[in-house]
Amino acid sequence: MVNVGIIGATGYTGEELISILLRHPQVRITYLSAKIEKPTPISDIFPKFRNRLNVTCRLPETDLAVSTCDVLFLALPHTVSMDWVPRFLKANRRVIDLSADYRLKDKKIYERFYKNRHRDVHNLKQAVYGLPEIYRSKIKQARLVANPGCYPTAAVLGLAPLIACDVLSGQEDIIIDAKTGVTGAGRRALLEYSFSELNEDMYAYKINIHQHMPEIKQELSKLGGKNIKFTFVPHLLSVNRGILETIYVKLNQSSVRNNQKRKGNKEKDLLKLYKNFYKKEPFVRIREGDGGIRLRDVVGTNFCDITIRCFPEKDLLIIITAIDNLIKGAAGQAVQNMNIMYDFYEQTALV
């Protein structure tokens, strides 16, 4: 049995982590903390956990966390996790950090996008980027996992087969049109996230300057072995949760011509490429047909659904990906990473 702690337990991601971990037969939740006025039973904060979890949530305390936990999930705001990670690693505890503090390997890029000095460069070097479909073997041995962001999870999974197999044109012809539910902004009492401001509305924000862009660029460039450029436009939807990304790419023209010469079907070939790339991945579903992808198909699950549409006459490929931002985009992927780290069945507690 693995003893687990969550720091930041009262946020959307922390709440989701508790829900998932309560289903896990090889895990015991032994420590919960958050920025809170006074120690409070978690079942008073979230009544749905009544008679299911008898743990008091309190202010974070290093010694108590270390003495009661084997692994800690940090569901903290960006720039805060780096104050806690060194303490837990020094005590030989494993850490899964859900903030951006250990995702970007170049601290200067981190500091530019997150407007804060990185205070733990030493551990930044050893952190493993926690996208299981790409880094499973490294995650297995990791002491510190940097859980990916929600937008990057959908974008990287949608583009990875094309980049890794060099099917794209190599030009600046990738456009990522991304839409997310409001829980992606966290549990914050801000006017712009109130019901009356968001209901029946949708808008673009941080156009081509979003803080997840360098994370997407870092991972795609690693996969391709070259500098990958793209345009990224995020939108906020008036739904609680879910991410849907529509990605437009130009195909390698020689690849298209070769395919036409042998009278093949480019879309079928690319679908086969995707299926082969993800054939051993339990949480990636390649969808065929004209039914499209809907948020309702992935919300409440740890799946990433992907479909493609090919237009060879335009050298154009459209990829559509969908995830639940709080599960595959955060808590579910974090538990998936824990399962890999402890050699549990990877799908344990996840749907």
FENRABEL-V523416 format. One record per helix or strand of 2 or more residues. SS is the DSSP state (H for helix, E for strand). FROM is the first residue (numbers start at 1). TO is the last residue. If there is no record, write none. Layout:
# FENRABEL-V523416
SS,FROM,TO ; SS,FROM,TO
This chain:
# FENRABEL-V523416
E,2,7 ; H,12,21 ; E,27,33 ; E,40,41 ; H,42,45 ; H,47,49 ; E,56,58 ; H,62,68 ; E,71,74 ; H,82,90 ; E,94,97 ; H,107,114 ; H,121,126 ; E,128,129 ; H,132,141 ; E,144,146 ; H,150,164 ; E,175,180 ; H,182,185 ; H,191,193 ; H,195,198 ; E,202,205 ; H,213,224 ; E,231,237 ; E,243,251 ; H,253,261 ; H,266,277 ; E,284,286 ; H,295,297 ; E,304,311 ; H,312,314 ; E,316,323 ; H,331,341
